[in-house]
Amino acid sequence: MRGTGARVSALVRASHPEPTVAVTAVAMGLAVSLGRDGAGVAAVAVAVLSGQLSIGWLNDAVDAARDSLTGRADKPIATRAISRRTVTAATVVAALVCVPVSLASGVLAGTTHLLAVASGWAYNLGVKSTPFSVVPYALAFGLLPAFVVLGLPGSPPPPWWLPVAGALLGAGAHFANVLPDLADDAVTGVRGLPHRLGATGSRMAAGVLLLAASVVLAAAAPVAVFVALCVPVLAAVVLTTGFLAGRRDGSRAPFRAVLVVAVVDVALLLTAGHAVVA
């Protein structure tokens, strides 16, 4: 039993649990705020969770050799806590689950979500090492809220500011997420956009993009003026704190700050409710 528990734990850690849980929670919160019923919220949750699991597991499976080369103690495959074959199998299973559950929200909505997941896969399979590494993040996070809205009865189009804010948030998350791995990536030849900008440039890009996302939501979402004014201020405080703490090598504080800002932005959307598509 202990062996099975250890393998399950390793599989969970290989899924990139923090962003997986955060993105799933964001999608569920948006579904609830838009008034989707229990079945609709459950469909969104399972679709997004399975999609994020497939992306996270694929990332670790593809990067297994690089993680072993750099001695990544936080990567279960590199530490031999679990085999690459097992993680690859889990990736396939999660992807197979994702397809029908995504389409349960409707063909248009489901296709939109599958495009978002495909963007994550494209990143893992090579785009991460190009100057266009930010594009899959922006595309996936822009499509994710569109998927939730399009799953409503009648498939109403999302308001322009919703995918724009999502894309800005995703692009900022990309720069923040890569920061702890810049040195290891340099050893293994990964040269995405953050690596070309360097640590300082990436911090600045992440901060500007994330603040822009909060400002777009605060300015365009149908919420109370007091809430709209507070969100960008709170986002600025969280990001400043996270990025100051993240100056230590290997710190994941900037990425955690990104997750907090995402939660704050979703909380803003929760106050908007049905007015988002009114």
Disulfide bonds with the S-S distance in Angstrom:
none
